[in-house]
Amino acid sequence: MRRREFLGLAALPLAQAIPRQPLKTSRGFVAGADGASVDGVELVRDWDGALCRSRVVNGTGRAVRIKEVVLFDVELSMPSNTALYGEGFQMLTQTGGTLGAPADFSQYTDAKHYRIPEAEGARAYYGLLTLTPPGAETELAAFTSCARFSGKFVVRGANLRAVVDTEGLALAPRESWPLEELLVTSGRERSALLAAVGDRLARNHPPLRHAQPPTGWCSWYCFGPGVTAQQVLDNLDVIAKNYPALRYVQIDDGYQSAMGDWLSTGRAFGGNVRTVLDAVRQRGFEPAIWVAPFVAEEASDVFQQHRDWFIKDSDGAPLR
């Protein structure tokens, strides 16, 4: 693997506990379907201060399927009581605690709830990871673009990898893929580091602009899947009195009779969902509702009546 790195002027310092020299010289590689390094495919890393822009180049005359690209692989010189924060693949998964004892902030974890595969003995953090040793600066690593691929940080013991998931896609002969932008920096002000990540994300992915941002209330963040009709109506009264400028009132998960049966109201909801939606309209707001149209419970009517609609695993059973 050839490496091309250069130093440029950057407003942010490169992290010291994840120091520049190990990053520049650390092992990086392109992995095939079996996880082994792929011959003939080159990883090129260009460092510009705290930013790393990289690409993979297929120097062979054949298409090559690439499982993932490891941008760097380093050993951390941090104690086990280093404070940790990591984002998840989806919005409900965040991790805190320490490097030696990570703590889930939610039961909706990537590995256990959403069953995203994770290497044995490792923890994966998607998009952003911060590490703060006692009395020291916060070290931050973040993928600041997501144009095509997902980026994650895999921690196993004291080992840290930055990984771009290329999903086993085929890289054509003599072609290259630009990978995602990586930011590695440090500082005393954690909020300033996070603001820098936000600035890079906004530059790489300009935000959509709305003349008037949508505003509203959603039942999930108060009541989760246990929401009842009366709870929605009680909150509707408060919203109408104190927050009349809100536009939407959304009923989230919990109203349905079963996952998959989105057109029938569950007994636990305690009232017809259509009646509640009508009440929202009558108070001058727009009703909104949550659905997950591509999943269903085994006991749901839609699954029992239309089993042929559902994806099957290698044994012919419904894919859970």
N, C-alpha and C positions, 0 to 999 in steps of 0.2 A: 504494500500500500504506500503510495506517495503522499506526502503531506506538504501543503503549501500554506504557510501562515505568515501574516505580516502584522505589524503593530501600527495602529493609527491613533489619531486623537479621539478621545471619547470623554464624555462628561462624567461617566461613572467608572470607579475603580474596579479592577478585577479582584475577585475575592481572594483573600490571603490563606484561609484555611483550606480552600480548594484552589491552590496556587497555580499561577500561570504556567510555570515550567512543567509540572506534571500533566496539566491539561494539554499542553503543546506536544508533549512526548508520550502521553499515555496511549495505551492500546485502544485503537478504534478499528472496527472491522464491519464488513458486510456479511450478514448471516443468511444462509439458504433455508430451505424448508426444514432441514434437520438441525438447525441451529449452529452448524459449523460454518467457518469462514469460507467464502466463495472465491475461488481463484478467477483472476481475470477481470474482476470488477473493482474499480478503484474508488476509494473514499478521499475526497478533497475537502479539507477544512481551511477556511480563511478566517483568521481572527482579526478583528478591527477593534482594539481596546477590549471592552467587555462583551462585544458581540461576536458570535461565531455564525458564519454563513457557510453552508456546506452543500456538496452535491456528490452523487455517485455516477461513475462513468463505466459503461460496459465496453471493455476493450476487446471483447471476443467477437467471433462471427456467429454467435448463437444467442437466442433469447435466454435470459437467466431469471428465474423466479427468486425474489428476494423477500424473506420473511421480515427482517428488521435490519436497521443500521445502528450500531453502537458508536456514538460520537466520541465518548470518552469513558474510561474505566479506571477509577482511581480509588485509593485507600484513604479514608478520612482520618485526619489527626484530631479527633474530637472525643471528649469523654462521653460515656453512655448517658449522662444526665443532661446532655445538650437538648434544649427545647426544640421541638420539631413542629412544623405545620406543613401539611401537604394537601393539595386539592385532589379531587377525584375525577374520574372520567365523566360523571354526570353530576348535576348540581347538588344532590342530596348526600354525597360522600365527601366528608372532610376528615382529616386525621390530625390529632394534636398529640400531647404527651411528650415523650422524650425519644431520643435516638435509640436508647436501649429498651424503652417500653412505650411503643406507639399506642395511642388511645383513639378508638373510633368515636367520632362526635355524633354518629347516627347509626341506627340499625340498618339503614339502607346502604350497605357497603358495596363497593364494586365486586369484591371477591365472593362474599357470602350471599348477598341478596341478589345481585345482578349476574353473579357467576362468571365474571370476566376472569379468564385463566390467569393465575399468578404462579410464578416459579416457587418451588418448595423452599421455605425458609426465607423468603424475600417479601418485601412490601413494595407496591408500585404506587407512585404519586403522579398524577397526570397534570401536565401544564406548568405547575409551579410547586417549588419546595423551598422552605426556609429552615435554616438551622442556626440556633443561637446558643453557643457555649456559655456557661456561667461567666458573667462579667465581661464578655467579649462582644464584638460586633455580630450583627446578623449576616449570615451568608445566604444569598439568594441565587437560585437557578430557575430559569423559566423559559419555556418556549413562547416566543413572542409573535409567532405566526402559526396559522393552521390552514394554509392554502389548500393542501391536499392530504397531508398525513397527520396522525396524532403523535404527540411527543410525550414521553413519560420518563420519570426518574425511578430507578429500581435500586433499593437499598437492601443489602444482605449483610448483616453484621456491620463491619466498618467499611464495606465496599459500596461505592456509588457508581452507577452507570446512567448516562443519558442516552435514551433509546428513541429512535424514530420507527414507528410501526408501519412498515410498507405493505403489510397485508398479504404477502405472498404473490404480489403482482409481478408480471413479467417485464423486465427491462430489455428492450429490443437491442439487437446487435448495433454497436457503435453509437448508441444513444446515451443520454444522461438524464437524470432527474435532479432538479433543485430540491433540497430538503428544507426543513423548517428552521427559521431563525432562532438562535439560542442566546440567551442573556445570562451571564454569570457575573455577579457583583457582590459587594458587601457594604455595610455602613451601620452607624449607630442608630439612625432614624429609620425604623422599619417602614413607617408610612411613606417615607420618601422613596424607598426601594420599590414598594408596591405601586406608587404613582409612576415611577419610571417604566414599570412593566405595562401599566395602562397606556402610557404615552406611545410605547412601541406597538402595542396591539392596535391602537387607534390609527397609527400611521400605516401599518400593514393591512388593516381591515377597517377602512373609514366607516364610522357608525352611520346607520340610517337616520335621517333627520325627519322629524315630524313637526308640523306646525303646532300641533297640540298633542303632547304625549298622552297615551291612554292611561286613565286612572281607574282604580276600582278596589274591591274587596274580594278576597278568595277564602272560602271556608277551610281549606286545607291547613293553613298556618295557625289556626286556632284549634280545630277539632279533628284534623286528619280524617281517616276512613270511618270514624265513629260519628260523623255529623248527623244531626236530625233536622227535620223540617222546622221545628220550633226554634232551634238555635239560629237558623238562617233568618227566620222572620223576626226574632228578637234583635239580631244585628241590623236587619233592614230598618227597624224602627230607629235605632241609634244613628245609623248612617243618614237617614232622611232628615233627622233633627239637627245633627251636628256636622255632617259632611255632605251637604247637598251637591257639592261640585263634583263628587265622584260620578263616574259614568257607568261602570259595570259592577254587577254583583254576581259572583261566580259560585256555583255549587260544584265542589270538587268530588273526589272519590268518596263513596259511601252511600250515595243515593240509590244505586242500582240493586237489583235483586241478586245478581251475581256478576262477576267479571265476565264480560261478553254479552250479557243481556242488558244492553244500554237503553232499551226502550221500555223497560219495566221497572217500577219502583220497588225497592226492597221493604220488607215489613219493618226492619229496624229504623228506617228513615222516619217513620211515624206520620206519613202523609203523602199525598200524591205529588210527585215532583212537578207536574204541570201546573198544579194549583199554586205552588210556591213561585214558579217562574211568572205566572200571571200576576201575582202580588208584586213582584219586582217591577214589572211594567207599569202597574197601576200607581206605584209610588214615584214614577218618572225616571226610573233607571233602566238600563239594558241588561236583560238576563244573559248569563253565560254559563256554560256547563262543560265539564271535563269528561272526555272519553278516551279509551285506549283501544281502538278498533281492531288491533291485530293480536290481542291476547284474549284468552277465555279460561275460566275454571272448568275442571272436569265435570262438575255437576251442573253447569249452565245449560240452558235449553239449546243455545246455538251450537255447543259442542256435541251434545247428545243427538241432535237432529242433523248435524252436518259435519260429521267426523272427517269426511273427505276434503273439507276445506283446509285442514290443518297439516302443517309440515310434519313429516315423520322422521325418526332417527334411523340409524343403520339397521336396527332390528325391526323396523316397520311400526314401532310404537309412536304415539304422539310425542313430539319433541317438547320437553318441558323447559 
